[in-house]
C-alpha cells in the first residue's frame, strides 16, 4: 500500500506541478494582454484628447463664421435701408422740382437738369 500511496502522491504532485505551470502560463498571457490593453487605452485617451481639441477649434471657427455672417447681414440690411432712403429722398426732390417747375415761370430744361445733377452729386458726396 505504501508504493500505491507514493505513486498516488507522485501523480498528485505531477498534477499540481502541471496545474501550477498552466496557471503561470495563463498569468503571463493575461499580463501581456493587460499591458496591450493599457497601451491601447493610453492611445485612445490621447486620440480622444486630440479629437476634443479639434472639436473645440471647429466650434470656435463656426462661432467666428456665425458672428461674421451676422455682421455682414446687418451691414447688408443697413445698406438696403440707406439705398431705399436715398431713392425716396431723390424721388421726393424730383417731385419738388417738378412742382416748383409748374409753379414758377418756365425755365429751360438745361437749368432743371443742372439742378438735379447738382442734387445727385451732393448725394454722392462729390
KALINKA-V36991 format. One record per pair of residues at least 12 apart in sequence whose ideal C-beta (glycine too) atoms are under 8 Angstrom apart, sorted by the first residue. I is the first residue (numbers start at 1). J is the second residue. Records with the same first field share a line. If there is no record, write none. Layout:
I: J + J
This chain:
86: 123
89: 123
90: 119 + 120 + 123
93: 116 + 119
94: 116
97: 112 + 115 + 116
